[in-house]
Amino acid sequence: MFSLDSKIEDILNNPAAKGVLEKYLPKITDNPVVNLAKGKSLREIAAMLPLKQLGVKQDALENVDKDLKQIK
């Protein structure tokens, strides 16, 4: 199961989980900081970077978490 607490590397390595990111956070997979922080969770990355800088609204993270938790 995935969530905001999953490592970004694990999310990016799973096609279904990566699809969730691309659905709600289309710019995040191209962000160089995200690629440098693959060992961190999405929640940790969101705390490090201002969400506005990534073009992310807070409710997008909640939707990501909800959809990630649906993946088995």
mmCIF file as Biopython writes it, N, C-alpha, C and O atoms, coordinates in Angstrom:
data_model
#
loop_
_atom_site.group_PDB
_atom_site.id
_atom_site.type_symbol
_atom_site.label_atom_id
_atom_site.label_alt_id
_atom_site.label_comp_id
_atom_site.label_asym_id
_atom_site.label_entity_id
_atom_site.label_seq_id
_atom_site.pdbx_PDB_ins_code
_atom_site.Cartn_x
_atom_site.Cartn_y
_atom_site.Cartn_z
_atom_site.occupancy
_atom_site.B_iso_or_equiv
_atom_site.auth_seq_id
_atom_site.auth_asym_id
_atom_site.pdbx_PDB_model_num
ATOM 1   N N  . MET A ? 1  ? 0.843  -1.178 0.000   1.0 0.0 1  A 1 
ATOM 2   C CA . MET A ? 1  ? 0.000  0.000  0.000   1.0 0.0 1  A 1 
ATOM 3   C C  . MET A ? 1  ? 0.889  1.243  0.000   1.0 0.0 1  A 1 
ATOM 4   O O  . MET A ? 1  ? 1.954  1.259  0.618   1.0 0.0 1  A 1 
ATOM 5   N N  . PHE A ? 2  ? 0.442  2.267  -0.692  1.0 0.0 2  A 1 
ATOM 6   C CA . PHE A ? 2  ? 1.174  3.522  -0.777  1.0 0.0 2  A 1 
ATOM 7   C C  . PHE A ? 2  ? 0.418  4.624  -0.042  1.0 0.0 2  A 1 
ATOM 8   O O  . PHE A ? 2  ? -0.785 4.527  0.200   1.0 0.0 2  A 1 
ATOM 9   N N  . SER A ? 3  ? 1.162  5.680  0.307   1.0 0.0 3  A 1 
ATOM 10  C CA . SER A ? 3  ? 0.570  6.864  0.938   1.0 0.0 3  A 1 
ATOM 11  C C  . SER A ? 3  ? 1.563  8.008  0.793   1.0 0.0 3  A 1 
ATOM 12  O O  . SER A ? 3  ? 2.608  7.853  0.161   1.0 0.0 3  A 1 
ATOM 13  N N  . LEU A ? 4  ? 1.236  9.158  1.380   1.0 0.0 4  A 1 
ATOM 14  C CA . LEU A ? 4  ? 2.163  10.296 1.371   1.0 0.0 4  A 1 
ATOM 15  C C  . LEU A ? 4  ? 3.447  9.979  2.122   1.0 0.0 4  A 1 
ATOM 16  O O  . LEU A ? 4  ? 4.451  10.674 1.965   1.0 0.0 4  A 1 
ATOM 17  N N  . ASP A ? 5  ? 3.417  8.933  2.934   1.0 0.0 5  A 1 
ATOM 18  C CA . ASP A ? 5  ? 4.594  8.559  3.709   1.0 0.0 5  A 1 
ATOM 19  C C  . ASP A ? 5  ? 5.488  7.551  2.989   1.0 0.0 5  A 1 
ATOM 20  O O  . ASP A ? 5  ? 6.530  7.158  3.513   1.0 0.0 5  A 1 
ATOM 21  N N  . SER A ? 6  ? 5.085  7.133  1.793   1.0 0.0 6  A 1 
ATOM 22  C CA . SER A ? 6  ? 5.916  6.236  0.991   1.0 0.0 6  A 1 
ATOM 23  C C  . SER A ? 6  ? 7.076  7.016  0.393   1.0 0.0 6  A 1 
ATOM 24  O O  . SER A ? 6  ? 6.958  8.206  0.101   1.0 0.0 6  A 1 
ATOM 25  N N  . LYS A ? 7  ? 8.190  6.331  0.218   1.0 0.0 7  A 1 
ATOM 26  C CA . LYS A ? 7  ? 9.341  6.986  -0.416  1.0 0.0 7  A 1 
ATOM 27  C C  . LYS A ? 7  ? 8.999  7.302  -1.867  1.0 0.0 7  A 1 
ATOM 28  O O  . LYS A ? 7  ? 8.372  6.504  -2.564  1.0 0.0 7  A 1 
ATOM 29  N N  . ILE A ? 8  ? 9.422  8.476  -2.302  1.0 0.0 8  A 1 
ATOM 30  C CA . ILE A ? 8  ? 9.121  8.914  -3.665  1.0 0.0 8  A 1 
ATOM 31  C C  . ILE A ? 8  ? 9.688  7.926  -4.679  1.0 0.0 8  A 1 
ATOM 32  O O  . ILE A ? 8  ? 9.088  7.708  -5.732  1.0 0.0 8  A 1 
ATOM 33  N N  . GLU A ? 9  ? 10.823 7.335  -4.378  1.0 0.0 9  A 1 
ATOM 34  C CA . GLU A ? 9  ? 11.415 6.358  -5.296  1.0 0.0 9  A 1 
ATOM 35  C C  . GLU A ? 9  ? 10.486 5.161  -5.497  1.0 0.0 9  A 1 
ATOM 36  O O  . GLU A ? 9  ? 10.330 4.673  -6.617  1.0 0.0 9  A 1 
ATOM 37  N N  . ASP A ? 10 ? 9.873  4.692  -4.416  1.0 0.0 10 A 1 
ATOM 38  C CA . ASP A ? 10 ? 8.944  3.567  -4.510  1.0 0.0 10 A 1 
ATOM 39  C C  . ASP A ? 10 ? 7.707  3.949  -5.329  1.0 0.0 10 A 1 
ATOM 40  O O  . ASP A ? 10 ? 7.209  3.162  -6.134  1.0 0.0 10 A 1 
ATOM 41  N N  . ILE A ? 11 ? 7.230  5.161  -5.105  1.0 0.0 11 A 1 
ATOM 42  C CA . ILE A ? 11 ? 6.061  5.639  -5.858  1.0 0.0 11 A 1 
ATOM 43  C C  . ILE A ? 11 ? 6.395  5.728  -7.345  1.0 0.0 11 A 1 
ATOM 44  O O  . ILE A ? 11 ? 5.619  5.278  -8.187  1.0 0.0 11 A 1 
ATOM 45  N N  . LEU A ? 12 ? 7.548  6.308  -7.665  1.0 0.0 12 A 1 
ATOM 46  C CA . LEU A ? 12 ? 7.925  6.473  -9.065  1.0 0.0 12 A 1 
ATOM 47  C C  . LEU A ? 12 ? 8.201  5.148  -9.758  1.0 0.0 12 A 1 
ATOM 48  O O  . LEU A ? 12 ? 8.070  5.057  -10.979 1.0 0.0 12 A 1 
ATOM 49  N N  . ASN A ? 13 ? 8.580  4.122  -9.012  1.0 0.0 13 A 1 
ATOM 50  C CA . ASN A ? 13 ? 8.863  2.810  -9.596  1.0 0.0 13 A 1 
ATOM 51  C C  . ASN A ? 13 ? 7.613  1.962  -9.815  1.0 0.0 13 A 1 
ATOM 52  O O  . ASN A ? 13 ? 7.691  0.894  -10.422 1.0 0.0 13 A 1 
ATOM 53  N N  . ASN A ? 14 ? 6.480  2.416  -9.335  1.0 0.0 14 A 1 
ATOM 54  C CA . ASN A ? 14 ? 5.225  1.693  -9.509  1.0 0.0 14 A 1 
ATOM 55  C C  . ASN A ? 14 ? 4.363  2.473  -10.509 1.0 0.0 14 A 1 
ATOM 56  O O  . ASN A ? 14 ? 3.979  3.607  -10.220 1.0 0.0 14 A 1 
ATOM 57  N N  . PRO A ? 15 ? 4.053  1.904  -11.663 1.0 0.0 15 A 1 
ATOM 58  C CA . PRO A ? 15 ? 3.297  2.646  -12.679 1.0 0.0 15 A 1 
ATOM 59  C C  . PRO A ? 15 ? 1.967  3.216  -12.188 1.0 0.0 15 A 1 
ATOM 60  O O  . PRO A ? 15 ? 1.610  4.340  -12.543 1.0 0.0 15 A 1 
ATOM 61  N N  . ALA A ? 16 ? 1.236  2.460  -11.384 1.0 0.0 16 A 1 
ATOM 62  C CA . ALA A ? 16 ? -0.057 2.947  -10.890 1.0 0.0 16 A 1 
ATOM 63  C C  . ALA A ? 16 ? 0.135  4.124  -9.936  1.0 0.0 16 A 1 
ATOM 64  O O  . ALA A ? 16 ? -0.587 5.118  -10.019 1.0 0.0 16 A 1 
ATOM 65  N N  . ALA A ? 17 ? 1.102  4.012  -9.036  1.0 0.0 17 A 1 
ATOM 66  C CA . ALA A ? 17 ? 1.364  5.088  -8.079  1.0 0.0 17 A 1 
ATOM 67  C C  . ALA A ? 17 ? 1.903  6.324  -8.792  1.0 0.0 17 A 1 
ATOM 68  O O  . ALA A ? 17 ? 1.514  7.448  -8.472  1.0 0.0 17 A 1 
ATOM 69  N N  . LYS A ? 18 ? 2.787  6.122  -9.746  1.0 0.0 18 A 1 
ATOM 70  C CA . LYS A ? 18 ? 3.323  7.254  -10.519 1.0 0.0 18 A 1 
ATOM 71  C C  . LYS A ? 18 ? 2.192  7.946  -11.277 1.0 0.0 18 A 1 
ATOM 72  O O  . LYS A ? 18 ? 2.182  9.170  -11.411 1.0 0.0 18 A 1 
ATOM 73  N N  . GLY A ? 19 ? 1.246  7.158  -11.766 1.0 0.0 19 A 1 
ATOM 74  C CA . GLY A ? 19 ? 0.092  7.735  -12.458 1.0 0.0 19 A 1 
ATOM 75  C C  . GLY A ? 19 ? -0.726 8.650  -11.569 1.0 0.0 19 A 1 
ATOM 76  O O  . GLY A ? 19 ? -1.246 9.670  -12.020 1.0 0.0 19 A 1 
ATOM 77  N N  . VAL A ? 20 ? -0.836 8.278  -10.293 1.0 0.0 20 A 1 
ATOM 78  C CA . VAL A ? 20 ? -1.553 9.132  -9.330  1.0 0.0 20 A 1 
ATOM 79  C C  . VAL A ? 20 ? -0.822 10.463 -9.193  1.0 0.0 20 A 1 
ATOM 80  O O  . VAL A ? 20 ? -1.452 11.521 -9.206  1.0 0.0 20 A 1 
ATOM 81  N N  . LEU A ? 21 ? 0.502  10.417 -9.062  1.0 0.0 21 A 1 
ATOM 82  C CA . LEU A ? 21 ? 1.268  11.664 -8.960  1.0 0.0 21 A 1 
ATOM 83  C C  . LEU A ? 21 ? 1.067  12.525 -10.189 1.0 0.0 21 A 1 
ATOM 84  O O  . LEU A ? 21 ? 0.834  13.729 -10.080 1.0 0.0 21 A 1 
ATOM 85  N N  . GLU A ? 22 ? 1.157  11.914 -11.352 1.0 0.0 22 A 1 
ATOM 86  C CA . GLU A ? 22 ? 1.027  12.673 -12.590 1.0 0.0 22 A 1 
ATOM 87  C C  . GLU A ? 22 ? -0.378 13.238 -12.775 1.0 0.0 22 A 1 
ATOM 88  O O  . GLU A ? 22 ? -0.557 14.266 -13.428 1.0 0.0 22 A 1 
ATOM 89  N N  . LYS A ? 23 ? -1.361 12.573 -12.205 1.0 0.0 23 A 1 
ATOM 90  C CA . LYS A ? 23 ? -2.743 13.055 -12.286 1.0 0.0 23 A 1 
ATOM 91  C C  . LYS A ? 23 ? -2.927 14.340 -11.485 1.0 0.0 23 A 1 
ATOM 92  O O  . LYS A ? 23 ? -3.485 15.317 -11.985 1.0 0.0 23 A 1 
ATOM 93  N N  . TYR A ? 24 ? -2.459 14.334 -10.245 1.0 0.0 24 A 1 
ATOM 94  C CA . TYR A ? 24 ? -2.688 15.466 -9.354  1.0 0.0 24 A 1 
ATOM 95  C C  . TYR A ? 24 ? -1.524 16.453 -9.283  1.0 0.0 24 A 1 
ATOM 96  O O  . TYR A ? 24 ? -1.729 17.635 -9.007  1.0 0.0 24 A 1 
ATOM 97  N N  . LEU A ? 25 ? -0.314 15.977 -9.529  1.0 0.0 25 A 1 
ATOM 98  C CA . LEU A ? 25 ? 0.892  16.810 -9.407  1.0 0.0 25 A 1 
ATOM 99  C C  . LEU A ? 25 ? 1.735  16.675 -10.674 1.0 0.0 25 A 1 
ATOM 100 O O  . LEU A ? 25 ? 2.851  16.160 -10.622 1.0 0.0 25 A 1 
ATOM 101 N N  . PRO A ? 26 ? 1.214  17.129 -11.800 1.0 0.0 26 A 1 
ATOM 102 C CA . PRO A ? 26 ? 1.881  16.859 -13.074 1.0 0.0 26 A 1 
ATOM 103 C C  . PRO A ? 26 ? 3.312  17.372 -13.185 1.0 0.0 26 A 1 
ATOM 104 O O  . PRO A ? 26 ? 4.101  16.803 -13.940 1.0 0.0 26 A 1 
ATOM 105 N N  . LYS A ? 27 ? 3.660  18.390 -12.484 1.0 0.0 27 A 1 
ATOM 106 C CA . LYS A ? 27 ? 5.015  18.952 -12.589 1.0 0.0 27 A 1 
ATOM 107 C C  . LYS A ? 27 ? 6.009  18.296 -11.634 1.0 0.0 27 A 1 
ATOM 108 O O  . LYS A ? 27 ? 7.218  18.472 -11.784 1.0 0.0 27 A 1 
ATOM 109 N N  . ILE A ? 28 ? 5.520  17.557 -10.672 1.0 0.0 28 A 1 
ATOM 110 C CA . ILE A ? 28 ? 6.406  17.072 -9.618  1.0 0.0 28 A 1 
ATOM 111 C C  . ILE A ? 28 ? 7.397  16.019 -10.117 1.0 0.0 28 A 1 
ATOM 112 O O  . ILE A ? 28 ? 8.526  15.972 -9.630  1.0 0.0 28 A 1 
ATOM 113 N N  . THR A ? 29 ? 7.013  15.185 -11.060 1.0 0.0 29 A 1 
ATOM 114 C CA . THR A ? 29 ? 7.928  14.140 -11.508 1.0 0.0 29 A 1 
ATOM 115 C C  . THR A ? 29 ? 9.080  14.709 -12.332 1.0 0.0 29 A 1 
ATOM 116 O O  . THR A ? 29 ? 10.096 14.040 -12.516 1.0 0.0 29 A 1 
ATOM 117 N N  . ASP A ? 30 ? 8.933  15.936 -12.827 1.0 0.0 30 A 1 
ATOM 118 C CA . ASP A ? 30 ? 10.001 16.587 -13.584 1.0 0.0 30 A 1 
ATOM 119 C C  . ASP A ? 30 ? 10.866 17.503 -12.728 1.0 0.0 30 A 1 
ATOM 120 O O  . ASP A ? 30 ? 11.878 18.018 -13.203 1.0 0.0 30 A 1 
ATOM 121 N N  . ASN A ? 31 ? 10.481 17.709 -11.482 1.0 0.0 31 A 1 
ATOM 122 C CA . ASN A ? 31 ? 11.211 18.627 -10.612 1.0 0.0 31 A 1 
ATOM 123 C C  . ASN A ? 31 ? 12.540 17.996 -10.192 1.0 0.0 31 A 1 
ATOM 124 O O  . ASN A ? 31 ? 12.551 16.895 -9.643  1.0 0.0 31 A 1 
ATOM 125 N N  . PRO A ? 32 ? 13.671 18.687 -10.447 1.0 0.0 32 A 1 
ATOM 126 C CA . PRO A ? 32 ? 14.976 18.117 -10.096 1.0 0.0 32 A 1 
ATOM 127 C C  . PRO A ? 32 ? 15.155 17.860 -8.601  1.0 0.0 32 A 1 
ATOM 128 O O  . PRO A ? 32 ? 15.878 16.941 -8.218  1.0 0.0 32 A 1 
ATOM 129 N N  . VAL A ? 33 ? 14.521 18.640 -7.774  1.0 0.0 33 A 1 
ATOM 130 C CA . VAL A ? 33 ? 14.628 18.433 -6.329  1.0 0.0 33 A 1 
ATOM 131 C C  . VAL A ? 33 ? 14.006 17.092 -5.949  1.0 0.0 33 A 1 
ATOM 132 O O  . VAL A ? 33 ? 14.529 16.384 -5.088  1.0 0.0 33 A 1 
ATOM 133 N N  . VAL A ? 34 ? 12.912 16.751 -6.579  1.0 0.0 34 A 1 
ATOM 134 C CA . VAL A ? 34 ? 12.248 15.481 -6.288  1.0 0.0 34 A 1 
ATOM 135 C C  . VAL A ? 34 ? 13.172 14.327 -6.662  1.0 0.0 34 A 1 
ATOM 136 O O  . VAL A ? 34 ? 13.267 13.343 -5.929  1.0 0.0 34 A 1 
ATOM 137 N N  . ASN A ? 35 ? 13.847 14.444 -7.792  1.0 0.0 35 A 1 
ATOM 138 C CA . ASN A ? 35 ? 14.767 13.379 -8.194  1.0 0.0 35 A 1 
ATOM 139 C C  . ASN A ? 35 ? 15.943 13.252 -7.234  1.0 0.0 35 A 1 
ATOM 140 O O  . ASN A ? 35 ? 16.465 12.153 -7.047  1.0 0.0 35 A 1 
ATOM 141 N N  . LEU A ? 36 ? 16.362 14.337 -6.633  1.0 0.0 36 A 1 
ATOM 142 C CA . LEU A ? 36 ? 17.446 14.292 -5.652  1.0 0.0 36 A 1 
ATOM 143 C C  . LEU A ? 36 ? 16.983 13.732 -4.310  1.0 0.0 36 A 1 
ATOM 144 O O  . LEU A ? 36 ? 17.795 13.260 -3.513  1.0 0.0 36 A 1 
ATOM 145 N N  . ALA A ? 37 ? 15.688 13.785 -4.068  1.0 0.0 37 A 1 
ATOM 146 C CA . ALA A ? 37 ? 15.144 13.387 -2.765  1.0 0.0 37 A 1 
ATOM 147 C C  . ALA A ? 37 ? 14.377 12.073 -2.847  1.0 0.0 37 A 1 
ATOM 148 O O  . ALA A ? 37 ? 13.393 11.893 -2.128  1.0 0.0 37 A 1 
ATOM 149 N N  . LYS A ? 38 ? 14.795 11.172 -3.688  1.0 0.0 38 A 1 
ATOM 150 C CA . LYS A ? 38 ? 14.061 9.922  -3.890  1.0 0.0 38 A 1 
ATOM 151 C C  . LYS A ? 38 ? 13.947 9.073  -2.625  1.0 0.0 38 A 1 
ATOM 152 O O  . LYS A ? 38 ? 13.034 8.254  -2.520  1.0 0.0 38 A 1 
ATOM 153 N N  . GLY A ? 39 ? 14.841 9.249  -1.676  1.0 0.0 39 A 1 
ATOM 154 C CA . GLY A ? 39 ? 14.790 8.498  -0.436  1.0 0.0 39 A 1 
ATOM 155 C C  . GLY A ? 39 ? 13.836 9.082  0.580   1.0 0.0 39 A 1 
ATOM 156 O O  . GLY A ? 39 ? 13.641 8.506  1.650   1.0 0.0 39 A 1 
ATOM 157 N N  . LYS A ? 40 ? 13.243 10.211 0.266   1.0 0.0 40 A 1 
ATOM 158 C CA . LYS A ? 40 ? 12.316 10.872 1.181   1.0 0.0 40 A 1 
ATOM 159 C C  . LYS A ? 40 ? 10.877 10.571 0.775   1.0 0.0 40 A 1 
ATOM 160 O O  . LYS A ? 40 ? 10.604 10.171 -0.356  1.0 0.0 40 A 1 
ATOM 161 N N  . SER A ? 41 ? 9.984  10.767 1.703   1.0 0.0 41 A 1 
ATOM 162 C CA . SER A ? 41 ? 8.567  10.555 1.402   1.0 0.0 41 A 1 
ATOM 163 C C  . SER A ? 41 ? 8.001  11.799 0.722   1.0 0.0 41 A 1 
ATOM 164 O O  . SER A ? 41 ? 8.587  12.880 0.772   1.0 0.0 41 A 1 
ATOM 165 N N  . LEU A ? 42 ? 6.863  11.617 0.095   1.0 0.0 42 A 1 
ATOM 166 C CA . LEU A ? 42 ? 6.185  12.743 -0.546  1.0 0.0 42 A 1 
ATOM 167 C C  . LEU A ? 42 ? 5.811  13.787 0.494   1.0 0.0 42 A 1 
ATOM 168 O O  . LEU A ? 42 ? 5.840  14.985 0.212   1.0 0.0 42 A 1 
ATOM 169 N N  . ARG A ? 43 ? 5.462  13.345 1.684   1.0 0.0 43 A 1 
ATOM 170 C CA . ARG A ? 43 ? 5.127  14.286 2.765   1.0 0.0 43 A 1 
ATOM 171 C C  . ARG A ? 43 ? 6.359  15.118 3.146   1.0 0.0 43 A 1 
ATOM 172 O O  . ARG A ? 43 ? 6.249  16.323 3.370   1.0 0.0 43 A 1 
ATOM 173 N N  . GLU A ? 44 ? 7.528  14.476 3.220   1.0 0.0 44 A 1 
ATOM 174 C CA . GLU A ? 44 ? 8.763  15.194 3.553   1.0 0.0 44 A 1 
ATOM 175 C C  . GLU A ? 44 ? 9.137  16.197 2.457   1.0 0.0 44 A 1 
ATOM 176 O O  . GLU A ? 44 ? 9.574  17.312 2.744   1.0 0.0 44 A 1 
ATOM 177 N N  . ILE A ? 45 ? 8.963  15.791 1.218   1.0 0.0 45 A 1 
ATOM 178 C CA . ILE A ? 45 ? 9.267  16.696 0.107   1.0 0.0 45 A 1 
ATOM 179 C C  . ILE A ? 45 ? 8.336  17.897 0.136   1.0 0.0 45 A 1 
ATOM 180 O O  . ILE A ? 45 ? 8.774  19.029 -0.071  1.0 0.0 45 A 1 
ATOM 181 N N  . ALA A ? 46 ? 7.057  17.659 0.391   1.0 0.0 46 A 1 
ATOM 182 C CA . ALA A ? 46 ? 6.087  18.753 0.473   1.0 0.0 46 A 1 
ATOM 183 C C  . ALA A ? 46 ? 6.435  19.710 1.608   1.0 0.0 46 A 1 
ATOM 184 O O  . ALA A ? 46 ? 6.186  20.911 1.499   1.0 0.0 46 A 1 
ATOM 185 N N  . ALA A ? 47 ? 7.004  19.201 2.686   1.0 0.0 47 A 1 
ATOM 186 C CA . ALA A ? 47 ? 7.397  20.046 3.807   1.0 0.0 47 A 1 
ATOM 187 C C  . ALA A ? 47 ? 8.642  20.868 3.471   1.0 0.0 47 A 1 
ATOM 188 O O  . ALA A ? 47 ? 8.808  21.985 3.961   1.0 0.0 47 A 1 
ATOM 189 N N  . MET A ? 48 ? 9.518  20.305 2.629   1.0 0.0 48 A 1 
ATOM 190 C CA . MET A ? 48 ? 10.759 20.998 2.270   1.0 0.0 48 A 1 
ATOM 191 C C  . MET A ? 48 ? 10.529 22.096 1.245   1.0 0.0 48 A 1 
ATOM 192 O O  . MET A ? 48 ? 11.168 23.148 1.298   1.0 0.0 48 A 1 
ATOM 193 N N  . LEU A ? 49 ? 9.628  21.854 0.322   1.0 0.0 49 A 1 
ATOM 194 C CA . LEU A ? 49 ? 9.374  22.795 -0.763  1.0 0.0 49 A 1 
ATOM 195 C C  . LEU A ? 49 ? 8.018  23.462 -0.569  1.0 0.0 49 A 1 
ATOM 196 O O  . LEU A ? 49 ? 7.041  22.797 -0.224  1.0 0.0 49 A 1 
ATOM 197 N N  . PRO A ? 50 ? 7.957  24.753 -0.787  1.0 0.0 50 A 1 
ATOM 198 C CA . PRO A ? 50 ? 6.640  25.393 -0.736  1.0 0.0 50 A 1 
ATOM 199 C C  . PRO A ? 50 ? 5.739  24.779 -1.807  1.0 0.0 50 A 1 
ATOM 200 O O  . PRO A ? 50 ? 6.126  24.672 -2.971  1.0 0.0 50 A 1 
ATOM 201 N N  . LEU A ? 51 ? 4.554  24.385 -1.408  1.0 0.0 51 A 1 
ATOM 202 C CA . LEU A ? 51 ? 3.638  23.755 -2.350  1.0 0.0 51 A 1 
ATOM 203 C C  . LEU A ? 51 ? 3.332  24.653 -3.541  1.0 0.0 51 A 1 
ATOM 204 O O  . LEU A ? 51 ? 3.180  24.175 -4.665  1.0 0.0 51 A 1 
ATOM 205 N N  . LYS A ? 52 ? 3.244  25.948 -3.290  1.0 0.0 52 A 1 
ATOM 206 C CA . LYS A ? 52 ? 2.959  26.880 -4.385  1.0 0.0 52 A 1 
ATOM 207 C C  . LYS A ? 52 ? 4.056  26.845 -5.434  1.0 0.0 52 A 1 
ATOM 208 O O  . LYS A ? 52 ? 3.784  27.018 -6.622  1.0 0.0 52 A 1 
ATOM 209 N N  . GLN A ? 53 ? 5.291  26.624 -5.008  1.0 0.0 53 A 1 
ATOM 210 C CA . GLN A ? 53 ? 6.415  26.568 -5.935  1.0 0.0 53 A 1 
ATOM 211 C C  . GLN A ? 53 ? 6.242  25.421 -6.931  1.0 0.0 53 A 1 
ATOM 212 O O  . GLN A ? 53 ? 6.676  25.510 -8.079  1.0 0.0 53 A 1 
ATOM 213 N N  . LEU A ? 54 ? 5.611  24.360 -6.481  1.0 0.0 54 A 1 
ATOM 214 C CA . LEU A ? 54 ? 5.362  23.206 -7.339  1.0 0.0 54 A 1 
ATOM 215 C C  . LEU A ? 54 ? 4.009  23.288 -8.044  1.0 0.0 54 A 1 
ATOM 216 O O  . LEU A ? 54 ? 3.638  22.387 -8.797  1.0 0.0 54 A 1 
ATOM 217 N N  . GLY A ? 55 ? 3.282  24.363 -7.799  1.0 0.0 55 A 1 
ATOM 218 C CA . GLY A ? 55 ? 1.958  24.500 -8.381  1.0 0.0 55 A 1 
ATOM 219 C C  . GLY A ? 55 ? 0.948  23.540 -7.779  1.0 0.0 55 A 1 
ATOM 220 O O  . GLY A ? 55 ? 0.039  23.074 -8.465  1.0 0.0 55 A 1 
ATOM 221 N N  . VAL A ? 56 ? 1.111  23.243 -6.482  1.0 0.0 56 A 1 
ATOM 222 C CA . VAL A ? 56 ? 0.289  22.242 -5.806  1.0 0.0 56 A 1 
ATOM 223 C C  . VAL A ? 56 ? -0.612 22.915 -4.769  1.0 0.0 56 A 1 
ATOM 224 O O  . VAL A ? 56 ? -0.162 23.749 -3.984  1.0 0.0 56 A 1 
ATOM 225 N N  . LYS A ? 57 ? -1.867 22.545 -4.782  1.0 0.0 57 A 1 
ATOM 226 C CA . LYS A ? 57 ? -2.793 22.992 -3.748  1.0 0.0 57 A 1 
ATOM 227 C C  . LYS A ? 57 ? -2.848 21.921 -2.668  1.0 0.0 57 A 1 
ATOM 228 O O  . LYS A ? 57 ? -2.631 20.742 -2.949  1.0 0.0 57 A 1 
ATOM 229 N N  . GLN A ? 58 ? -3.133 22.320 -1.453  1.0 0.0 58 A 1 
ATOM 230 C CA . GLN A ? 58 ? -3.167 21.389 -0.324  1.0 0.0 58 A 1 
ATOM 231 C C  . GLN A ? 58 ? -4.138 20.245 -0.570  1.0 0.0 58 A 1 
ATOM 232 O O  . GLN A ? 58 ? -3.846 19.101 -0.222  1.0 0.0 58 A 1 
ATOM 233 N N  . ASP A ? 59 ? -5.277 20.535 -1.157  1.0 0.0 59 A 1 
ATOM 234 C CA . ASP A ? 59 ? -6.238 19.460 -1.377  1.0 0.0 59 A 1 
ATOM 235 C C  . ASP A ? 59 ? -5.730 18.433 -2.385  1.0 0.0 59 A 1 
ATOM 236 O O  . ASP A ? 59 ? -6.187 17.290 -2.385  1.0 0.0 59 A 1 
ATOM 237 N N  . ALA A ? 60 ? -4.791 18.828 -3.241  1.0 0.0 60 A 1 
ATOM 238 C CA . ALA A ? 60 ? -4.202 17.868 -4.183  1.0 0.0 60 A 1 
ATOM 239 C C  . ALA A ? 60 ? -3.451 16.782 -3.418  1.0 0.0 60 A 1 
ATOM 240 O O  . ALA A ? 60 ? -3.533 15.606 -3.772  1.0 0.0 60 A 1 
ATOM 241 N N  . LEU A ? 61 ? -2.723 17.166 -2.378  1.0 0.0 61 A 1 
ATOM 242 C CA . LEU A ? 61 ? -2.005 16.172 -1.580  1.0 0.0 61 A 1 
ATOM 243 C C  . LEU A ? 61 ? -2.963 15.209 -0.892  1.0 0.0 61 A 1 
ATOM 244 O O  . LEU A ? 61 ? -2.688 14.014 -0.791  1.0 0.0 61 A 1 
ATOM 245 N N  . GLU A ? 62 ? -4.074 15.730 -0.425  1.0 0.0 62 A 1 
ATOM 246 C CA . GLU A ? 62 ? -5.077 14.867 0.204   1.0 0.0 62 A 1 
ATOM 247 C C  . GLU A ? 62 ? -5.638 13.879 -0.811  1.0 0.0 62 A 1 
ATOM 248 O O  . GLU A ? 62 ? -5.861 12.713 -0.485  1.0 0.0 62 A 1 
ATOM 249 N N  . ASN A ? 63 ? -5.866 14.337 -2.038  1.0 0.0 63 A 1 
ATOM 250 C CA . ASN A ? 63 ? -6.360 13.452 -3.092  1.0 0.0 63 A 1 
ATOM 251 C C  . ASN A ? 63 ? -5.317 12.412 -3.478  1.0 0.0 63 A 1 
ATOM 252 O O  . ASN A ? 63 ? -5.650 11.251 -3.716  1.0 0.0 63 A 1 
ATOM 253 N N  . VAL A ? 64 ? -4.058 12.827 -3.539  1.0 0.0 64 A 1 
ATOM 254 C CA . VAL A ? 64 ? -2.974 11.894 -3.839  1.0 0.0 64 A 1 
ATOM 255 C C  . VAL A ? 64 ? -2.934 10.794 -2.777  1.0 0.0 64 A 1 
ATOM 256 O O  . VAL A ? 64 ? -2.873 9.608  -3.101  1.0 0.0 64 A 1 
ATOM 257 N N  . ASP A ? 65 ? -2.968 11.195 -1.522  1.0 0.0 65 A 1 
ATOM 258 C CA . ASP A ? 65 ? -2.923 10.231 -0.425  1.0 0.0 65 A 1 
ATOM 259 C C  . ASP A ? 65 ? -4.081 9.240  -0.523  1.0 0.0 65 A 1 
ATOM 260 O O  . ASP A ? 65 ? -3.893 8.033  -0.372  1.0 0.0 65 A 1 
ATOM 261 N N  . LYS A ? 66 ? -5.265 9.758  -0.774  1.0 0.0 66 A 1 
ATOM 262 C CA . LYS A ? 66 ? -6.467 8.917  -0.890  1.0 0.0 66 A 1 
ATOM 263 C C  . LYS A ? 66 ? -6.309 7.909  -2.026  1.0 0.0 66 A 1 
ATOM 264 O O  . LYS A ? 66 ? -6.583 6.723  -1.844  1.0 0.0 66 A 1 
ATOM 265 N N  . ASP A ? 67 ? -5.871 8.370  -3.191  1.0 0.0 67 A 1 
ATOM 266 C CA . ASP A ? 67 ? -5.726 7.478  -4.347  1.0 0.0 67 A 1 
ATOM 267 C C  . ASP A ? 67 ? -4.578 6.494  -4.174  1.0 0.0 67 A 1 
ATOM 268 O O  . ASP A ? 67 ? -4.683 5.336  -4.576  1.0 0.0 67 A 1 
ATOM 269 N N  . LEU A ? 68 ? -3.479 6.953  -3.576  1.0 0.0 68 A 1 
ATOM 270 C CA . LEU A ? 68 ? -2.342 6.049  -3.347  1.0 0.0 68 A 1 
ATOM 271 C C  . LEU A ? 68 ? -2.747 4.903  -2.425  1.0 0.0 68 A 1 
ATOM 272 O O  . LEU A ? 68 ? -2.318 3.766  -2.623  1.0 0.0 68 A 1 
ATOM 273 N N  . LYS A ? 69 ? -3.557 5.192  -1.435  1.0 0.0 69 A 1 
ATOM 274 C CA . LYS A ? 69 ? -3.977 4.164  -0.483  1.0 0.0 69 A 1 
ATOM 275 C C  . LYS A ? 69 ? -4.869 3.109  -1.125  1.0 0.0 69 A 1 
ATOM 276 O O  . LYS A ? 69 ? -5.070 2.039  -0.551  1.0 0.0 69 A 1 
ATOM 277 N N  . GLN A ? 70 ? -5.409 3.398  -2.313  1.0 0.0 70 A 1 
ATOM 278 C CA . GLN A ? 70 ? -6.252 2.435  -3.024  1.0 0.0 70 A 1 
ATOM 279 C C  . GLN A ? 70 ? -5.426 1.410  -3.786  1.0 0.0 70 A 1 
ATOM 280 O O  . GLN A ? 70 ? -5.946 0.367  -4.184  1.0 0.0 70 A 1 
ATOM 281 N N  . ILE A ? 71 ? -4.142 1.698  -3.993  1.0 0.0 71 A 1 
ATOM 282 C CA . ILE A ? 71 ? -3.275 0.807  -4.751  1.0 0.0 71 A 1 
ATOM 283 C C  . ILE A ? 71 ? -2.806 -0.332 -3.854  1.0 0.0 71 A 1 
ATOM 284 O O  . ILE A ? 71 ? -2.348 -0.112 -2.732  1.0 0.0 71 A 1 
ATOM 285 N N  . LYS A ? 72 ? -2.923 -1.506 -4.351  1.0 0.0 72 A 1 
ATOM 286 C CA . LYS A ? 72 ? -2.510 -2.691 -3.580  1.0 0.0 72 A 1 
ATOM 287 C C  . LYS A ? 72 ? -1.121 -3.130 -3.995  1.0 0.0 72 A 1 
ATOM 288 O O  . LYS A ? 72 ? -0.597 -4.109 -3.463  1.0 0.0 72 A 1 
#
